[in-house]
Amino acid sequence: MPEPESRTAPVPAPGEPLPLGVELTPTGHPAVDAGLARLAALDGVPTDAHVAVYEDVHQRLADTLAALDRD
């Protein structure tokens, strides 16, 4: 009989970043959800790579809010 499939995440090698495991809930707004997807992609990525993504997501969200004011 085959063994049941494990549902635990693989353990990173020493020195590799640990995933946060934060689940993001879609908002239903495509622009916001695209930003959330970018943040989700950072899970397990070294922190020195985060700054550019944070800045990009911040700008996207600011643009989205500004567009709401124009409507």
C-alpha positions in Angstrom: 0.0 0.0 0.0 1.4 3.4 -0.9 2.2 5.8 1.9 0.0 9.0 2.2 1.3 12.1 0.6 2.9 14.5 3.0 1.4 18.0 3.1 4.2 19.7 5.0 6.4 22.2 3.2 10.0 21.2 2.5 12.6 22.3 5.0 14.9 24.9 3.5 18.7 24.4 3.6 20.6 26.1 6.4 21.0 29.8 5.6 18.0 29.9 3.2 15.1 32.1 4.1 12.1 30.4 5.7 8.7 30.9 4.1 6.2 32.9 6.2 3.3 30.8 5.1 0.9 33.8 5.2 -2.2 33.2 3.1 -3.5 36.1 1.1 -7.3 36.5 0.5 -8.2 37.8 -3.0 -10.1 41.1 -2.9 -11.9 40.8 -6.2 -10.2 43.9 -7.5 -7.7 42.9 -10.3 -5.1 45.6 -9.6 -5.1 44.9 -5.9 -5.0 41.1 -6.4 -2.0 41.5 -8.8 -0.2 43.4 -6.0 -1.0 40.7 -3.5 0.3 38.0 -5.9 3.6 39.9 -6.2 3.9 39.9 -2.4 3.0 36.2 -2.2 5.8 35.5 -4.6 8.3 36.9 -2.1 7.7 34.0 0.4 11.0 32.3 0.9 13.0 34.9 -1.1 15.9 36.7 0.6 14.9 40.0 2.1 17.4 42.0 0.1 15.1 41.3 -2.9 12.0 42.5 -1.2 12.5 46.3 -1.4 12.0 46.7 -5.1 8.8 44.6 -5.0 7.5 46.5 -2.0 8.1 49.8 -3.8 6.4 48.5 -6.9 3.3 47.2 -5.0 3.1 50.4 -3.1 3.1 52.4 -6.3 0.5 50.2 -7.9 -1.8 50.5 -4.8 -1.3 54.3 -4.7 -2.2 54.5 -8.4 -5.3 52.3 -7.8 -6.5 54.6 -5.0 -5.8 57.7 -7.1 -7.9 56.2 -9.9 -10.8 55.8 -7.5 -10.7 59.5 -6.7 -10.9 60.3 -10.4 -13.9 58.1 -11.0 
